[in-house]
């Protein structure tokens, strides 16, 4: 059976990505940027970058998160996962306001992913020994 808290963290991460996708759709409509165009007014491009960067980070986060859950400590991994989600939300809110406001959210989510990767590596090595 899948642990419930890590599953909820994963669902929250996916919801953040879906929200970013919806924001891009709203920005397309608001600024008249028709698909498949990926350039337009700066507010549209910021929304698109939020979505793309969240996708890029999600590809790293989910495997590191689940390996940390399964091979090390699910409670700590889940807490770090929630921090990652909060970091992605802060990244999105900041970047949608102004590019220079994206840094703190990016840093929070990046660092939590890095710690999850270390946990996964330690857990894998421990299991192998």
Secondary structure as GFF3:
##gff-version 3
##sequence-region A 1 129
A	DSSP	alpha_helix	4	31	.	.	.	ID=ss1
A	DSSP	alpha_helix	42	71	.	.	.	ID=ss2
A	DSSP	alpha_helix	74	97	.	.	.	ID=ss3
A	DSSP	three_ten_helix	99	101	.	.	.	ID=ss4
A	DSSP	alpha_helix	103	128	.	.	.	ID=ss5
###
